[in-house]
Amino acid sequence: MEILHTVKETRELVRAWRINGERIGLVPTMGFLHEGHFSLMRRAKRENDRVVTSIFVNPIQFGPKEDFASYPRDMEADSAACRHEAVDLIFAPTVEEMYPVGFCSYIDMDKITAGLCGKSRPGHFRGVCTVVAKLFNIVTPDKAYFGQKDAQQVAVIQRMTRDLSMGLEIVSCPTVRESDGLAKSSRNAYLSAEERKAALAVSRAVFKGEKLVKEKGERDAGRLIAAMRETLAAEPLAKVDYIEVVGAESMEKVDRIDGSTLVALAVFIGKTRLLDNFVCHTA
């Protein structure tokens, strides 16, 4: 396994693979890897000849009061895990390599980034789209793999690749959960023991909503949101940022669940903001 830190070296290695006719899968990450990331790597390995994992905590997707400085990092453990997962290349650039002095080019979107996390975190998706587009240009993957836990991010990147004719496939992979149901996230490391227990209210709300839709036939968005809020209200440490029902591709609010629909929520447990969601497909 190679670990490279510059755009030039990475492009040279990828070019050699391309000359040999090899297909490339990319798993973009911010590091502090967990089973959710590993599941993406394994799928990428099954579907491609070479797998690249990027490890880069992207400063431009964090707001001024967010956790960029304290975001968990462990390059030694991440490298060992990638080697175990048979990743071919870790691309781990510095901030200066990705955003050299004078950098002033960004990718922005409207509509699809206006709600959910885009509303709660202004400028977040501008940073996400910019860094992901740069990674796509550097690695030139055939496929890139993202977790469904970050459902809006997946929808945004899928739209960006279509709108800008980037010519690669975005693969959305199922959310990976802990044995007790909590969605895997690098930010789970922030939770104290008490908060970790309280965080289960987030997945309980998701499972409750999913059951109401898929088993009870609930189609009214307002009633569904109210039921999920009720579950979260029972947990004193939980503070709801949002619970919304939107079109799975458009990210626009809907009043009724019809067709492909995303039910997404963001909840603060203490100071830690956790995401979860489920997608339903109805006739």
KOLNUPA-349817 format. One record per residue (C-alpha): residue number from 0; x, y, z. Coordinates in steps of 0.001 Angstrom, whole numbers. Last residue first. Layout:
BEGIN
<rec><num>NUM</num><X>X</X><Y>Y</Y><Z>Z</Z></rec>
...
***
This chain:
BEGIN
<rec><num>282</num><X>-46035</X><Y>3218</Y><Z>-5021</Z></rec>
<rec><num>281</num><X>-43732</X><Y>3696</Y><Z>-2064</Z></rec>
<rec><num>280</num><X>-39958</X><Y>3718</Y><Z>-1737</Z></rec>
<rec><num>279</num><X>-38692</X><Y>4649</Y><Z>1705</Z></rec>
<rec><num>278</num><X>-35326</X><Y>6068</Y><Z>2675</Z></rec>
<rec><num>277</num><X>-34099</X><Y>6217</Y><Z>6277</Z></rec>
<rec><num>276</num><X>-32140</X><Y>8778</Y><Z>8188</Z></rec>
<rec><num>275</num><X>-29459</X><Y>9524</Y><Z>10764</Z></rec>
<rec><num>274</num><X>-27171</X><Y>12403</Y><Z>11641</Z></rec>
<rec><num>273</num><X>-25489</X><Y>13254</Y><Z>14953</Z></rec>
<rec><num>272</num><X>-24376</X><Y>16654</Y><Z>16247</Z></rec>
<rec><num>271</num><X>-22201</X><Y>16440</Y><Z>19343</Z></rec>
<rec><num>270</num><X>-22415</X><Y>19296</Y><Z>21848</Z></rec>
<rec><num>269</num><X>-24706</X><Y>17422</Y><Z>24257</Z></rec>
<rec><num>268</num><X>-26505</X><Y>15001</Y><Z>22003</Z></rec>
<rec><num>267</num><X>-27459</X><Y>17303</Y><Z>19155</Z></rec>
<rec><num>266</num><X>-29869</X><Y>15817</Y><Z>16631</Z></rec>
<rec><num>265</num><X>-29953</X><Y>15843</Y><Z>12845</Z></rec>
<rec><num>264</num><X>-32832</X><Y>14087</Y><Z>11119</Z></rec>
<rec><num>263</num><X>-33728</X><Y>12674</Y><Z>7741</Z></rec>
<rec><num>262</num><X>-36759</X><Y>10975</Y><Z>6195</Z></rec>
<rec><num>261</num><X>-35952</X><Y>10546</Y><Z>2517</Z></rec>
<rec><num>260</num><X>-38664</X><Y>9739</Y><Z>-20</Z></rec>
<rec><num>259</num><X>-38743</X><Y>7737</Y><Z>-3255</Z></rec>
<rec><num>258</num><X>-42369</X><Y>7559</Y><Z>-4395</Z></rec>
<rec><num>257</num><X>-44972</X><Y>9126</Y><Z>-2153</Z></rec>
<rec><num>256</num><X>-44604</X><Y>10107</Y><Z>1477</Z></rec>
<rec><num>255</num><X>-46826</X><Y>13115</Y><Z>1928</Z></rec>
<rec><num>254</num><X>-46230</X><Y>16760</Y><Z>2742</Z></rec>
<rec><num>253</num><X>-42952</X><Y>17004</Y><Z>842</Z></rec>
<rec><num>252</num><X>-39895</X><Y>19110</Y><Z>1544</Z></rec>
<rec><num>251</num><X>-37301</X><Y>19453</Y><Z>-1226</Z></rec>
<rec><num>250</num><X>-34152</X><Y>17296</Y><Z>-1118</Z></rec>
<rec><num>249</num><X>-34619</X><Y>16814</Y><Z>-4894</Z></rec>
<rec><num>248</num><X>-33271</X><Y>13257</Y><Z>-5043</Z></rec>
<rec><num>247</num><X>-34853</X><Y>11540</Y><Z>-2029</Z></rec>
<rec><num>246</num><X>-37798</X><Y>13937</Y><Z>-1968</Z></rec>
<rec><num>245</num><X>-38033</X><Y>15336</Y><Z>1534</Z></rec>
<rec><num>244</num><X>-39368</X><Y>14530</Y><Z>5008</Z></rec>
<rec><num>243</num><X>-37675</X><Y>16575</Y><Z>7703</Z></rec>
<rec><num>242</num><X>-36483</X><Y>16262</Y><Z>11292</Z></rec>
<rec><num>241</num><X>-34219</X><Y>19137</Y><Z>12275</Z></rec>
<rec><num>240</num><X>-31770</X><Y>20366</Y><Z>14900</Z></rec>
<rec><num>239</num><X>-33410</X><Y>18336</Y><Z>17642</Z></rec>
<rec><num>238</num><X>-31869</X><Y>18592</Y><Z>21109</Z></rec>
<rec><num>237</num><X>-31311</X><Y>15261</Y><Z>22872</Z></rec>
<rec><num>236</num><X>-29864</X><Y>15232</Y><Z>26399</Z></rec>
<rec><num>235</num><X>-33290</X><Y>15051</Y><Z>28061</Z></rec>
<rec><num>234</num><X>-34399</X><Y>11961</Y><Z>26068</Z></rec>
<rec><num>233</num><X>-38210</X><Y>11597</Y><Z>26000</Z></rec>
<rec><num>232</num><X>-38410</X><Y>14449</Y><Z>23507</Z></rec>
<rec><num>231</num><X>-36549</X><Y>12266</Y><Z>20989</Z></rec>
<rec><num>230</num><X>-39328</X><Y>9682</Y><Z>20899</Z></rec>
<rec><num>229</num><X>-42019</X><Y>12350</Y><Z>20627</Z></rec>
<rec><num>228</num><X>-40088</X><Y>14034</Y><Z>17834</Z></rec>
<rec><num>227</num><X>-40307</X><Y>10814</Y><Z>15821</Z></rec>
<rec><num>226</num><X>-44075</X><Y>10668</Y><Z>16246</Z></rec>
<rec><num>225</num><X>-44478</X><Y>14332</Y><Z>15329</Z></rec>
<rec><num>224</num><X>-42347</X><Y>13874</Y><Z>12200</Z></rec>
<rec><num>223</num><X>-44529</X><Y>10986</Y><Z>11032</Z></rec>
<rec><num>222</num><X>-47736</X><Y>12883</Y><Z>11709</Z></rec>
<rec><num>221</num><X>-46513</X><Y>15847</Y><Z>9689</Z></rec>
<rec><num>220</num><X>-45219</X><Y>13738</Y><Z>6818</Z></rec>
<rec><num>219</num><X>-48529</X><Y>11923</Y><Z>6269</Z></rec>
<rec><num>218</num><X>-47949</X><Y>8547</Y><Z>4606</Z></rec>
<rec><num>217</num><X>-48197</X><Y>6080</Y><Z>7482</Z></rec>
<rec><num>216</num><X>-48662</X><Y>2530</Y><Z>6177</Z></rec>
<rec><num>215</num><X>-48252</X><Y>775</Y><Z>9504</Z></rec>
<rec><num>214</num><X>-45438</X><Y>-1577</Y><Z>8489</Z></rec>
<rec><num>213</num><X>-43238</X><Y>438</Y><Z>6133</Z></rec>
<rec><num>212</num><X>-44116</X><Y>3982</Y><Z>7139</Z></rec>
<rec><num>211</num><X>-44718</X><Y>3600</Y><Z>10872</Z></rec>
<rec><num>210</num><X>-41866</X><Y>1098</Y><Z>11133</Z></rec>
<rec><num>209</num><X>-39429</X><Y>3488</Y><Z>9475</Z></rec>
<rec><num>208</num><X>-40475</X><Y>6290</Y><Z>11805</Z></rec>
<rec><num>207</num><X>-39961</X><Y>4146</Y><Z>14896</Z></rec>
<rec><num>206</num><X>-36613</X><Y>2878</Y><Z>13624</Z></rec>
<rec><num>205</num><X>-35450</X><Y>6431</Y><Z>12988</Z></rec>
<rec><num>204</num><X>-36633</X><Y>7676</Y><Z>16395</Z></rec>
<rec><num>203</num><X>-34921</X><Y>4738</Y><Z>18095</Z></rec>
<rec><num>202</num><X>-31746</X><Y>5553</Y><Z>16122</Z></rec>
<rec><num>201</num><X>-31683</X><Y>9070</Y><Z>17561</Z></rec>
<rec><num>200</num><X>-32758</X><Y>8009</Y><Z>21071</Z></rec>
<rec><num>199</num><X>-29698</X><Y>5754</Y><Z>21096</Z></rec>
<rec><num>198</num><X>-27644</X><Y>8915</Y><Z>21528</Z></rec>
<rec><num>197</num><X>-28628</X><Y>9013</Y><Z>25226</Z></rec>
<rec><num>196</num><X>-26471</X><Y>5971</Y><Z>25964</Z></rec>
<rec><num>195</num><X>-23500</X><Y>7547</Y><Z>24188</Z></rec>
<rec><num>194</num><X>-24216</X><Y>10797</Y><Z>26019</Z></rec>
<rec><num>193</num><X>-23887</X><Y>9125</Y><Z>29416</Z></rec>
<rec><num>192</num><X>-20665</X><Y>7363</Y><Z>28413</Z></rec>
<rec><num>191</num><X>-19319</X><Y>10619</Y><Z>26988</Z></rec>
<rec><num>190</num><X>-19746</X><Y>11215</Y><Z>23268</Z></rec>
<rec><num>189</num><X>-16965</X><Y>12795</Y><Z>21215</Z></rec>
<rec><num>188</num><X>-15917</X><Y>9459</Y><Z>19691</Z></rec>
<rec><num>187</num><X>-19369</X><Y>9218</Y><Z>18105</Z></rec>
<rec><num>186</num><X>-18104</X><Y>11975</Y><Z>15801</Z></rec>
<rec><num>185</num><X>-16372</X><Y>9401</Y><Z>13599</Z></rec>
<rec><num>184</num><X>-19814</X><Y>8000</Y><Z>12864</Z></rec>
<rec><num>183</num><X>-21452</X><Y>4578</Y><Z>12953</Z></rec>
<rec><num>182</num><X>-25249</X><Y>4813</Y><Z>13205</Z></rec>
<rec><num>181</num><X>-26507</X><Y>3761</Y><Z>16639</Z></rec>
<rec><num>180</num><X>-28454</X><Y>499</Y><Z>16496</Z></rec>
<rec><num>179</num><X>-27290</X><Y>-1388</Y><Z>19593</Z></rec>
<rec><num>178</num><X>-24840</X><Y>-3557</Y><Z>17620</Z></rec>
<rec><num>177</num><X>-23362</X><Y>-406</Y><Z>16087</Z></rec>
<rec><num>176</num><X>-24734</X><Y>600</Y><Z>12716</Z></rec>
<rec><num>175</num><X>-23544</X><Y>728</Y><Z>9102</Z></rec>
<rec><num>174</num><X>-25628</X><Y>2920</Y><Z>6797</Z></rec>
<rec><num>173</num><X>-26132</X><Y>1326</Y><Z>3394</Z></rec>
<rec><num>172</num><X>-23882</X><Y>2229</Y><Z>446</Z></rec>
<rec><num>171</num><X>-24424</X><Y>4947</Y><Z>-2176</Z></rec>
<rec><num>170</num><X>-22266</X><Y>4483</Y><Z>-5270</Z></rec>
<rec><num>169</num><X>-21506</X><Y>7573</Y><Z>-7361</Z></rec>
<rec><num>168</num><X>-20570</X><Y>6574</Y><Z>-10915</Z></rec>
<rec><num>167</num><X>-18080</X><Y>8608</Y><Z>-12927</Z></rec>
<rec><num>166</num><X>-18308</X><Y>10815</Y><Z>-16003</Z></rec>
<rec><num>165</num><X>-17919</X><Y>14284</Y><Z>-14528</Z></rec>
<rec><num>164</num><X>-20665</X><Y>15755</Y><Z>-16687</Z></rec>
<rec><num>163</num><X>-20924</X><Y>18898</Y><Z>-14488</Z></rec>
<rec><num>162</num><X>-24651</X><Y>18561</Y><Z>-13800</Z></rec>
<rec><num>161</num><X>-24488</X><Y>14788</Y><Z>-13424</Z></rec>
<rec><num>160</num><X>-21458</X><Y>14778</Y><Z>-11089</Z></rec>
<rec><num>159</num><X>-22928</X><Y>17639</Y><Z>-9061</Z></rec>
<rec><num>158</num><X>-26312</X><Y>15920</Y><Z>-8738</Z></rec>
<rec><num>157</num><X>-24743</X><Y>12715</Y><Z>-7423</Z></rec>
<rec><num>156</num><X>-22594</X><Y>14764</Y><Z>-5055</Z></rec>
<rec><num>155</num><X>-25634</X><Y>16602</Y><Z>-3669</Z></rec>
<rec><num>154</num><X>-27682</X><Y>13413</Y><Z>-3287</Z></rec>
<rec><num>153</num><X>-24837</X><Y>11680</Y><Z>-1440</Z></rec>
<rec><num>152</num><X>-24314</X><Y>14690</Y><Z>828</Z></rec>
<rec><num>151</num><X>-28029</X><Y>14750</Y><Z>1573</Z></rec>
<rec><num>150</num><X>-27926</X><Y>11095</Y><Z>2579</Z></rec>
<rec><num>149</num><X>-24969</X><Y>11310</Y><Z>4956</Z></rec>
<rec><num>148</num><X>-25925</X><Y>8035</Y><Z>6638</Z></rec>
<rec><num>147</num><X>-26145</X><Y>6625</Y><Z>3088</Z></rec>
<rec><num>146</num><X>-22386</X><Y>6142</Y><Z>3033</Z></rec>
<rec><num>145</num><X>-20304</X><Y>7202</Y><Z>45</Z></rec>
<rec><num>144</num><X>-18323</X><Y>5364</Y><Z>-2628</Z></rec>
<rec><num>143</num><X>-16734</X><Y>6764</Y><Z>-5782</Z></rec>
<rec><num>142</num><X>-16639</X><Y>4877</Y><Z>-9083</Z></rec>
<rec><num>141</num><X>-14494</X><Y>5119</Y><Z>-12225</Z></rec>
<rec><num>140</num><X>-12014</X><Y>7236</Y><Z>-10315</Z></rec>
<rec><num>139</num><X>-10063</X><Y>10186</Y><Z>-11752</Z></rec>
<rec><num>138</num><X>-7813</X><Y>10442</Y><Z>-8654</Z></rec>
<rec><num>137</num><X>-6905</X><Y>14139</Y><Z>-8923</Z></rec>
<rec><num>136</num><X>-9995</X><Y>15441</Y><Z>-10700</Z></rec>
<rec><num>135</num><X>-12343</X><Y>13389</Y><Z>-8492</Z></rec>
<rec><num>134</num><X>-10515</X><Y>14571</Y><Z>-5386</Z></rec>
<rec><num>133</num><X>-10843</X><Y>18187</Y><Z>-6523</Z></rec>
<rec><num>132</num><X>-14569</X><Y>17716</Y><Z>-7142</Z></rec>
<rec><num>131</num><X>-14912</X><Y>16202</Y><Z>-3669</Z></rec>
<rec><num>130</num><X>-13108</X><Y>19164</Y><Z>-2096</Z></rec>
<rec><num>129</num><X>-15241</X><Y>21762</Y><Z>-3846</Z></rec>
<rec><num>128</num><X>-18529</X><Y>19942</Y><Z>-3379</Z></rec>
<rec><num>127</num><X>-17959</X><Y>19486</Y><Z>347</Z></rec>
<rec><num>126</num><X>-16846</X><Y>23083</Y><Z>911</Z></rec>
<rec><num>125</num><X>-19834</X><Y>24552</Y><Z>-898</Z></rec>
<rec><num>124</num><X>-21875</X><Y>21938</Y><Z>932</Z></rec>
<rec><num>123</num><X>-20978</X><Y>23394</Y><Z>4314</Z></rec>
<rec><num>122</num><X>-21413</X><Y>27050</Y><Z>3357</Z></rec>
<rec><num>121</num><X>-24300</X><Y>27577</Y><Z>5765</Z></rec>
<rec><num>120</num><X>-24577</X><Y>24707</Y><Z>8283</Z></rec>
<rec><num>119</num><X>-28158</X><Y>24403</Y><Z>9559</Z></rec>
<rec><num>118</num><X>-29737</X><Y>25315</Y><Z>6224</Z></rec>
<rec><num>117</num><X>-27393</X><Y>23121</Y><Z>4202</Z></rec>
<rec><num>116</num><X>-27773</X><Y>20342</Y><Z>6765</Z></rec>
<rec><num>115</num><X>-31491</X><Y>20046</Y><Z>5984</Z></rec>
<rec><num>114</num><X>-32484</X><Y>22664</Y><Z>3394</Z></rec>
<rec><num>113</num><X>-30871</X><Y>24871</Y><Z>735</Z></rec>
<rec><num>112</num><X>-28371</X><Y>22337</Y><Z>-619</Z></rec>
<rec><num>111</num><X>-30677</X><Y>20824</Y><Z>-3265</Z></rec>
<rec><num>110</num><X>-32018</X><Y>24242</Y><Z>-4213</Z></rec>
<rec><num>109</num><X>-28669</X><Y>25932</Y><Z>-4942</Z></rec>
<rec><num>108</num><X>-25160</X><Y>24717</Y><Z>-5632</Z></rec>
<rec><num>107</num><X>-21639</X><Y>26071</Y><Z>-5201</Z></rec>
<rec><num>106</num><X>-18305</X><Y>24817</Y><Z>-6458</Z></rec>
<rec><num>105</num><X>-15321</X><Y>26903</Y><Z>-5371</Z></rec>
<rec><num>104</num><X>-12282</X><Y>28576</Y><Z>-6930</Z></rec>
<rec><num>103</num><X>-10265</X><Y>31110</Y><Z>-4899</Z></rec>
<rec><num>102</num><X>-6947</X><Y>29520</Y><Z>-3924</Z></rec>
<rec><num>101</num><X>-4357</X><Y>32320</Y><Z>-3622</Z></rec>
<rec><num>100</num><X>-1970</X><Y>30347</Y><Z>-1440</Z></rec>
<rec><num>99</num><X>-2472</X><Y>26644</Y><Z>-2003</Z></rec>
<rec><num>98</num><X>-5705</X><Y>24879</Y><Z>-1053</Z></rec>
<rec><num>97</num><X>-5281</X><Y>21125</Y><Z>-1507</Z></rec>
<rec><num>96</num><X>-1523</X><Y>21000</Y><Z>-957</Z></rec>
<rec><num>95</num><X>-1668</X><Y>23663</Y><Z>1767</Z></rec>
<rec><num>94</num><X>-4324</X><Y>21695</Y><Z>3654</Z></rec>
<rec><num>93</num><X>-1983</X><Y>18723</Y><Z>3601</Z></rec>
<rec><num>92</num><X>-2701</X><Y>15730</Y><Z>1394</Z></rec>
<rec><num>91</num><X>-3431</X><Y>12187</Y><Z>2518</Z></rec>
<rec><num>90</num><X>-4028</X><Y>10014</Y><Z>-554</Z></rec>
<rec><num>89</num><X>-3997</X><Y>6456</Y><Z>753</Z></rec>
<rec><num>88</num><X>-3329</X><Y>3976</Y><Z>-2018</Z></rec>
<rec><num>87</num><X>-3893</X><Y>289</Y><Z>-2729</Z></rec>
<rec><num>86</num><X>-6454</X><Y>-467</Y><Z>-14</Z></rec>
<rec><num>85</num><X>-6167</X><Y>-4100</Y><Z>1059</Z></rec>
<rec><num>84</num><X>-8605</X><Y>-3740</Y><Z>3990</Z></rec>
<rec><num>83</num><X>-5812</X><Y>-4566</Y><Z>6455</Z></rec>
<rec><num>82</num><X>-3621</X><Y>-1900</Y><Z>4855</Z></rec>
<rec><num>81</num><X>-6465</X><Y>579</Y><Z>5212</Z></rec>
<rec><num>80</num><X>-6805</X><Y>-303</Y><Z>8906</Z></rec>
<rec><num>79</num><X>-3075</X><Y>124</Y><Z>9548</Z></rec>
<rec><num>78</num><X>-3091</X><Y>3493</Y><Z>7814</Z></rec>
<rec><num>77</num><X>-6129</X><Y>4657</Y><Z>9794</Z></rec>
<rec><num>76</num><X>-4516</X><Y>3624</Y><Z>13088</Z></rec>
<rec><num>75</num><X>-1378</X><Y>5631</Y><Z>12309</Z></rec>
<rec><num>74</num><X>-3328</X><Y>8557</Y><Z>10871</Z></rec>
<rec><num>73</num><X>-5404</X><Y>9055</Y><Z>14002</Z></rec>
<rec><num>72</num><X>-7517</X><Y>12234</Y><Z>13816</Z></rec>
<rec><num>71</num><X>-10651</X><Y>13242</Y><Z>15678</Z></rec>
<rec><num>70</num><X>-12127</X><Y>16658</Y><Z>14763</Z></rec>
<rec><num>69</num><X>-10908</X><Y>19047</Y><Z>17473</Z></rec>
<rec><num>68</num><X>-9560</X><Y>21786</Y><Z>15204</Z></rec>
<rec><num>67</num><X>-12393</X><Y>21442</Y><Z>12664</Z></rec>
<rec><num>66</num><X>-15171</X><Y>21290</Y><Z>15282</Z></rec>
<rec><num>65</num><X>-17620</X><Y>24003</Y><Z>14324</Z></rec>
<rec><num>64</num><X>-17871</X><Y>27654</Y><Z>15405</Z></rec>
<rec><num>63</num><X>-16337</X><Y>29128</Y><Z>12235</Z></rec>
<rec><num>62</num><X>-18196</X><Y>26657</Y><Z>9975</Z></rec>
<rec><num>61</num><X>-16532</X><Y>23501</Y><Z>8675</Z></rec>
<rec><num>60</num><X>-16696</X><Y>22516</Y><Z>4998</Z></rec>
<rec><num>59</num><X>-13677</X><Y>24667</Y><Z>4129</Z></rec>
<rec><num>58</num><X>-11375</X><Y>22912</Y><Z>6573</Z></rec>
<rec><num>57</num><X>-11446</X><Y>19495</Y><Z>4887</Z></rec>
<rec><num>56</num><X>-10074</X><Y>16818</Y><Z>7174</Z></rec>
<rec><num>55</num><X>-8285</X><Y>14748</Y><Z>4542</Z></rec>
<rec><num>54</num><X>-7871</X><Y>11001</Y><Z>4271</Z></rec>
<rec><num>53</num><X>-8442</X><Y>9811</Y><Z>701</Z></rec>
<rec><num>52</num><X>-8889</X><Y>6107</Y><Z>124</Z></rec>
<rec><num>51</num><X>-7888</X><Y>4739</Y><Z>-3269</Z></rec>
<rec><num>50</num><X>-8911</X><Y>1259</Y><Z>-4384</Z></rec>
<rec><num>49</num><X>-7544</X><Y>-518</Y><Z>-7461</Z></rec>
<rec><num>48</num><X>-8980</X><Y>-3248</Y><Z>-9682</Z></rec>
<rec><num>47</num><X>-12579</X><Y>-2261</Y><Z>-9032</Z></rec>
<rec><num>46</num><X>-15962</X><Y>-3695</Y><Z>-7981</Z></rec>
<rec><num>45</num><X>-15041</X><Y>-6016</Y><Z>-5124</Z></rec>
<rec><num>44</num><X>-12422</X><Y>-3636</Y><Z>-3756</Z></rec>
<rec><num>43</num><X>-14875</X><Y>-732</Y><Z>-3811</Z></rec>
<rec><num>42</num><X>-17336</X><Y>-2857</Y><Z>-1857</Z></rec>
<rec><num>41</num><X>-14685</X><Y>-3654</Y><Z>704</Z></rec>
<rec><num>40</num><X>-13604</X><Y>-19</Y><Z>943</Z></rec>
<rec><num>39</num><X>-17171</X><Y>1150</Y><Z>1527</Z></rec>
<rec><num>38</num><X>-17658</X><Y>-1441</Y><Z>4286</Z></rec>
<rec><num>37</num><X>-14396</X><Y>-253</Y><Z>5833</Z></rec>
<rec><num>36</num><X>-15703</X><Y>3305</Y><Z>6020</Z></rec>
<rec><num>35</num><X>-18779</X><Y>2224</Y><Z>7973</Z></rec>
<rec><num>34</num><X>-16631</X><Y>-28</Y><Z>10127</Z></rec>
<rec><num>33</num><X>-14614</X><Y>2925</Y><Z>11397</Z></rec>
<rec><num>32</num><X>-11957</X><Y>5340</Y><Z>10168</Z></rec>
<rec><num>31</num><X>-10688</X><Y>8347</Y><Z>12058</Z></rec>
<rec><num>30</num><X>-10140</X><Y>9804</Y><Z>8575</Z></rec>
<rec><num>29</num><X>-11904</X><Y>12599</Y><Z>6736</Z></rec>
<rec><num>28</num><X>-12959</X><Y>10163</Y><Z>4034</Z></rec>
<rec><num>27</num><X>-13261</X><Y>9817</Y><Z>250</Z></rec>
<rec><num>26</num><X>-13491</X><Y>6183</Y><Z>-934</Z></rec>
<rec><num>25</num><X>-12343</X><Y>6044</Y><Z>-4560</Z></rec>
<rec><num>24</num><X>-12596</X><Y>3069</Y><Z>-6924</Z></rec>
<rec><num>23</num><X>-10257</X><Y>2679</Y><Z>-9886</Z></rec>
<rec><num>22</num><X>-10461</X><Y>424</Y><Z>-12931</Z></rec>
<rec><num>21</num><X>-7222</X><Y>-933</Y><Z>-14393</Z></rec>
<rec><num>20</num><X>-6354</X><Y>-740</Y><Z>-18090</Z></rec>
<rec><num>19</num><X>-2600</X><Y>-1021</Y><Z>-17534</Z></rec>
<rec><num>18</num><X>-2131</X><Y>2557</Y><Z>-18724</Z></rec>
<rec><num>17</num><X>-4783</X><Y>3563</Y><Z>-16212</Z></rec>
<rec><num>16</num><X>-2785</X><Y>2078</Y><Z>-13358</Z></rec>
<rec><num>15</num><X>278</X><Y>4045</Y><Z>-14436</Z></rec>
<rec><num>14</num><X>-1799</X><Y>7228</Y><Z>-14630</Z></rec>
<rec><num>13</num><X>-3057</X><Y>6627</Y><Z>-11091</Z></rec>
<rec><num>12</num><X>520</X><Y>6481</Y><Z>-9843</Z></rec>
<rec><num>11</num><X>1510</X><Y>9684</Y><Z>-11638</Z></rec>
<rec><num>10</num><X>-1634</X><Y>11481</Y><Z>-10501</Z></rec>
<rec><num>9</num><X>-932</X><Y>10605</Y><Z>-6881</Z></rec>
<rec><num>8</num><X>2657</X><Y>11780</Y><Z>-7067</Z></rec>
<rec><num>7</num><X>1638</X><Y>15140</Y><Z>-8545</Z></rec>
<rec><num>6</num><X>-1266</X><Y>15734</Y><Z>-6165</Z></rec>
<rec><num>5</num><X>970</X><Y>15331</Y><Z>-3159</Z></rec>
<rec><num>4</num><X>713</X><Y>13390</Y><Z>99</Z></rec>
<rec><num>3</num><X>1078</X><Y>9760</Y><Z>-895</Z></rec>
<rec><num>2</num><X>705</X><Y>6611</Y><Z>1179</Z></rec>
<rec><num>1</num><X>1233</X><Y>3473</Y><Z>-909</Z></rec>
<rec><num>0</num><X>0</X><Y>0</Y><Z>0</Z></rec>
***
